[in-house]
Amino acid sequence: MNKRILFVEDEPGLVMTLTDRLRNEGYTVETSVDGESGLARATNERFDAIILDVMLPRKSGLDVCRDLRQRGVTTPLIMLTARGQIVDKVVGLKLGADDYITKPFEMSELLARLEALLRRVPTTTETPTVPSDVYQFGPVRVNFRRAEVESNSEPIELSALEFRLLRYFIEHRGATISRDELLNEVWGYHALVSTRTVDVHVAWLRQKIEQNPRHPQFILTVHGMGYKFVG
């Protein structure tokens, strides 16, 4: 089976019990104990499914679900809700959850729902490509067919090179990309430019798409290696 599951839960007993059971069933299980770390891992790593509690410290499960879907993360997701919290179930499904289960629950029921979800929603471990002509991250919306970018419905003026750079980042989101790779793939093998040119253009791009360019949220610097797009 060897399916990789992210379990985001802050109750130590449930984490231990469910992790042991999933591993015994052949799953590879990674855990996070709060919403912010769960969001970061679900955004930057590849999982076949996510099991996400609604009540979490630092960031609620509902907010994590919403942010994941807004960032284009389509990993199948099961939400854990407290008994009787119908509102959480409805909101979670509207935000993009694929299924939910109410605490307390039988392990066999969760396993059955997880197996059904994995059968219904095929996944891949390959780096995803842009699924359509339009991609959105945060307030930024990119239309690839029209070569248009807007933020909060206001147009952003990008040069042709900046647009190609942004597109390359989006198409390789989650991967660490070296400056040499960007030079080869965006500028071209025969371009007479240096890696410093890459840094300058990344800085210009950040000025246009980041809310706080000094503390970027989407185009991150990986020190000593290059850049990573998280969106």
Buried (B, 14 or more C-beta within 10 A) or exposed (E): EEBBBBBBBBBEEBBEEBBEBBEEBEBBBBBBBBBBBBBEBBBBEBBBBBBBBBBBEBBBBBBBBBBBBBBBBBBBBBBBBEEEBEEBBEBBBEBBBBBBBBBEBEEEEBBEBBBEBBEEBEBEEEEBEBEEEEBBBBEBBBBBEEEBBBBEEEEBEBEEBBBBBBBBBBBBBBBEBBBEBBBEBBBEEEEEEEEEBBBEBBEBBBEBBBEEBEEBBBBBEEEEEBBBBBB
